[in-house]
Amino acid sequence: MDFKSFIRDVPNFPKEGVVFKDITLLLQNPITLNETANALLKLLDGQKIDKVVGMESRGFIFGPMLAERLNAGFVPVRKPGKLPSKRISETYNLEYGTDTLEIHLDAIEKGDKVLIHDDVMATGGTANAACKLVEKLGGEIVQCNFLIELTFLNGVSKIKDYPVKSLLKY
């Protein structure tokens, strides 16, 4: 399937000079939605996964779909103040400032085989923070999976210690 034909470029969103990769056309069609989830699953080459970790908020789209297909649990990684139970956090640098992600303390068990999933790999800060959170809890990162990788931003360099696969590259 030509997945790129369902990705729309939106110039100057969310700010001037940025070309946003809009996946809503891909999501609104049940056939492309299912085919995309299946294609992301194939990137794992049959590896055993115990937990799929998805980052807020676009990692919440395909992350649970992958978890269901893998017979694995889904773990949301969220911005501060969104998780109700005991949690740990990881702060990371942005181009201008910092951001923080959190995960529940009981979300990952020691030795869990973990897939990190997000829909877009841009600068790599979010994925790197999620990897650190999983490792603090004793999880083993099997792979980092992305629907879209923006290669010109070289975000993969921040998670170079892990296998990384992307369905689409721009």
C-alpha positions as CSV (number, residue, x, y, z in Angstrom):
1,M,0.0,0.0,0.0
2,D,1.2,3.5,-0.8
3,F,0.9,4.9,2.7
4,K,2.5,8.2,1.8
5,S,-0.5,9.0,-0.5
6,F,-2.5,9.2,2.8
7,I,-0.2,11.7,4.5
8,R,-1.0,15.3,3.9
9,D,1.6,18.1,4.2
10,V,0.3,21.2,6.1
11,P,2.6,24.1,5.6
12,N,3.3,26.5,8.5
13,F,1.6,24.4,11.2
14,P,1.9,24.6,14.1
15,K,4.1,27.5,13.4
16,E,5.7,29.4,10.5
17,G,8.3,27.3,8.6
18,V,7.1,23.9,9.8
19,V,5.6,21.4,7.4
20,F,3.3,19.2,9.5
21,K,2.8,15.6,8.4
22,D,-1.0,15.1,8.9
23,I,-2.0,11.5,9.2
24,T,-5.8,12.0,9.6
25,L,-6.5,10.8,6.0
26,L,-4.7,7.5,6.9
27,L,-6.7,7.2,10.1
28,Q,-10.2,7.9,8.8
29,N,-10.2,5.0,6.3
30,P,-10.7,1.6,8.0
31,I,-8.7,-0.2,5.4
32,T,-5.7,2.1,5.6
33,L,-5.9,2.2,9.4
34,N,-5.8,-1.6,9.6
35,E,-3.1,-2.0,6.9
36,T,-0.9,0.6,8.6
37,A,-1.2,-1.3,12.0
38,N,-0.3,-4.5,10.2
39,A,2.7,-2.9,8.4
40,L,4.0,-1.5,11.7
41,L,3.6,-5.0,13.2
42,K,5.7,-6.5,10.4
43,L,8.6,-4.2,11.4
44,L,9.0,-6.3,14.5
45,D,9.9,-9.4,12.6
46,G,8.1,-11.7,15.0
47,Q,9.9,-10.5,18.2
48,K,8.3,-11.2,21.5
49,I,6.9,-8.1,23.2
50,D,5.4,-7.8,26.7
51,K,4.5,-4.1,26.7
52,V,4.1,-1.5,24.0
53,V,4.9,2.0,25.3
54,G,3.2,4.9,23.5
55,M,4.0,8.5,24.0
56,E,1.3,11.2,24.4
57,S,-0.5,11.8,22.3
58,R,0.0,10.4,18.8
59,G,1.6,7.3,20.2
60,F,-1.8,6.4,21.6
61,I,-3.2,5.8,18.2
62,F,-1.2,2.8,16.9
63,G,0.4,1.8,20.2
64,P,-2.8,0.1,21.6
65,M,-3.5,-1.5,18.1
66,L,0.0,-3.0,18.1
67,A,-0.4,-4.2,21.7
68,E,-3.6,-6.0,20.9
69,R,-2.0,-7.7,17.9
70,L,1.0,-8.7,19.9
71,N,-1.0,-9.9,22.9
72,A,0.9,-7.4,25.0
73,G,0.0,-4.7,27.4
74,F,-0.1,-1.0,26.5
75,V,1.6,1.6,28.6
76,P,0.9,5.3,28.2
77,V,3.8,7.8,28.7
78,R,2.3,11.2,29.4
79,K,3.0,14.8,30.1
80,P,3.2,15.8,33.8
81,G,-0.1,15.8,35.8
82,K,-1.9,13.3,33.6
83,L,-1.1,10.0,35.4
84,P,-3.0,9.4,38.6
85,S,-0.8,6.9,40.4
86,K,2.8,6.8,41.6
87,R,5.1,7.7,38.8
88,I,8.6,8.6,37.7
89,S,9.6,11.4,35.3
90,E,12.2,12.2,32.8
91,T,13.0,15.8,31.7
92,Y,14.6,16.3,28.3
93,N,15.8,19.3,26.2
94,L,13.8,20.9,23.4
95,E,15.1,23.4,20.9
96,Y,14.1,26.2,23.3
97,G,13.5,24.9,26.8
98,T,12.6,21.5,28.3
99,D,9.7,19.1,28.5
100,T,8.9,16.2,30.8
101,L,7.4,12.7,30.4
102,E,6.0,10.5,33.1
103,I,5.2,6.7,33.5
104,H,3.5,4.8,36.3
105,L,6.0,3.0,38.6
106,D,4.1,-0.3,38.2
107,A,3.8,0.0,34.4
108,I,6.9,-2.0,33.5
109,E,8.2,-5.1,35.3
110,K,11.8,-6.0,35.5
111,G,12.7,-7.9,32.3
112,D,9.7,-6.9,30.3
113,K,10.4,-6.9,26.6
114,V,9.3,-3.4,25.4
115,L,8.4,-1.8,22.1
116,I,8.6,2.0,22.1
117,H,6.1,3.4,19.6
118,D,5.3,6.9,18.4
119,D,3.8,8.1,15.2
120,V,6.6,10.6,14.4
121,M,10.3,10.5,15.0
122,A,11.4,14.1,14.8
123,T,14.3,15.3,17.0
124,G,14.4,12.2,19.2
125,G,14.0,13.9,22.6
126,T,10.6,12.3,23.4
127,A,11.7,8.8,22.3
128,N,15.0,9.1,24.3
129,A,13.1,10.2,27.4
130,A,10.7,7.2,27.0
131,C,13.6,4.8,26.6
132,K,15.2,6.1,29.8
133,L,11.9,5.8,31.7
134,V,11.5,2.1,30.6
135,E,15.1,1.3,31.6
136,K,14.7,2.9,35.0
137,L,11.9,0.5,35.6
138,G,13.9,-2.5,34.5
139,G,12.4,-3.0,31.0
140,E,14.4,-4.2,28.0
141,I,13.8,-2.1,24.9
142,V,13.5,-4.5,22.0
143,Q,12.8,-1.9,19.3
144,C,11.7,1.7,18.7
145,N,9.0,1.8,16.1
146,F,7.7,4.9,14.2
147,L,5.0,5.5,11.5
148,I,7.0,8.4,10.2
149,E,10.7,9.4,10.5
150,L,11.8,12.9,9.6
151,T,15.3,11.9,8.7
152,F,16.6,15.5,8.1
153,L,16.2,16.1,11.9
154,N,18.5,13.1,12.7
155,G,16.5,12.2,15.8
156,V,17.6,8.6,15.5
157,S,21.0,9.7,16.8
158,K,19.5,10.2,20.2
159,I,18.3,6.6,20.4
160,K,21.2,5.0,18.5
161,D,21.7,2.3,21.2
162,Y,18.4,0.7,20.2
163,P,17.0,-0.9,17.0
164,V,14.9,1.7,15.2
165,K,12.5,1.0,12.4
166,S,10.1,3.4,10.6
167,L,7.4,2.7,8.1
168,L,7.8,5.9,6.2
169,K,10.8,8.2,5.9
170,Y,10.9,11.8,4.8
